[in-house]
Amino acid sequence: MEQTSLHPRISVNGISSWQWTIEQDIEFYRAARIGTIGVPFYKIARDPAAAVAAIQAAGLRCSSVPAGAAMGASLIAPPAGGGEPEGLADLRRAIDAASALGSPSCYFTTGPALPRQPTDLAYDTLLAVIAPVNEYARAKGVRLAVENTSTATRDNGFIHTLSDAVDLSRDAEVGIALEMQNCWYERHLERLFKAHVDRFVVAQVSDFQVGEAARLNRRVPGDGDMPLEWMLGSLLDAGYQGLFEIEVVGPKIEEEGYPGAIRRSIDWLSGRLRSWGV
């Protein structure tokens, strides 16, 4: 297979190779000449120091550290015996890893709300508990950000719409990891992009086939029904200067295989960005 021609504003998130270890990821990145990556904390949680050393030794640049992926620990629900919610401790560890990797951002999902808890109450609770963690991130030189999650993964987060992510970004003074697959169906996206582009720490790119199950089911860009080129163009027109991070996951990605799906994603996105003179 030909070597991937990677546009300099593209990053590849390790979630795209969901079941691989960080060692397998690094081997593939070297072969595909991928230099900028998102490092999901779940892949390095067992021994962050060793993983950080391996990533740095490979000469890889870290664009982001997703804290909550594949964890599902709540940021607002205390353990049965009392004390700090498990998710907050995990988030601090992810922030430490982001700092060690020189990543500009660490983004989180909220984890689930409590059973039968109204979202407004969960939101207010989150505001109270996230403030000291945000200060911790700032002290480490890391910008904390929230990811807008799908309603199909309510067990992984309760901030679903981009509008809600904007509200939390403003109220908690955090950034936004813009997950395009989780907001493409919303109205007024151009308006939201233009008004809040400075809040976006990274833009996550994938596609979706209408009619398929929404839970963790994405397609290679260009293989689905999302108005992806329009979204990318609108984001660039709004003045977005950050990275576009490929994050593909699901049955079709597993079926095709990680190398093929990631390389095709890079080729599609690189081709668009270059054709637009970005």
JOFENSUL-V72382 format. One line per field, one symbol per residue. psi: psi as a letter, one per 20 degrees, with the letter a starting at -180 (. if undefined). burial: # if it has 16 or more other C-alpha atoms within 10 Angstrom, else .. A space follows every 10 residues. Layout:
BEGIN
psi: ???
burial: ???
END
This chain:
BEGIN
psi: qqqpopqijp qopihimgiq rhghgggggg hjlpipqpnp hhijhhmggg ggggghhikq pphqophipj gjpqiioqrh jrapqhhhgh ghhhgggggh ikpiqpqqqi rqrqpjpqhg ggghgghghh ghhghggghi kpoqqqpprq hilhiiqjog qhghhgghgg hilrapoooh hjjhiqrkgg ggghhjhiio hqopparpop irqholnrrp piibjqmghg ggghgghijp jaqoopnpqa ghggghqggg ggghgggggg gghhhjk.
burial: ...#.##..# ########.. .#..##..#. .#.####### ####...#.. ##..#....# #########. .######... ....####.# ########## ########## ###....... .##..#..## ..##.##... ########## #.######## ###.##.##. .######### ####....#. ..##.##.## ########.. ...#..#### ##...#.#.. ######.#.# .######### ..#....##. #######.## .##.....
END
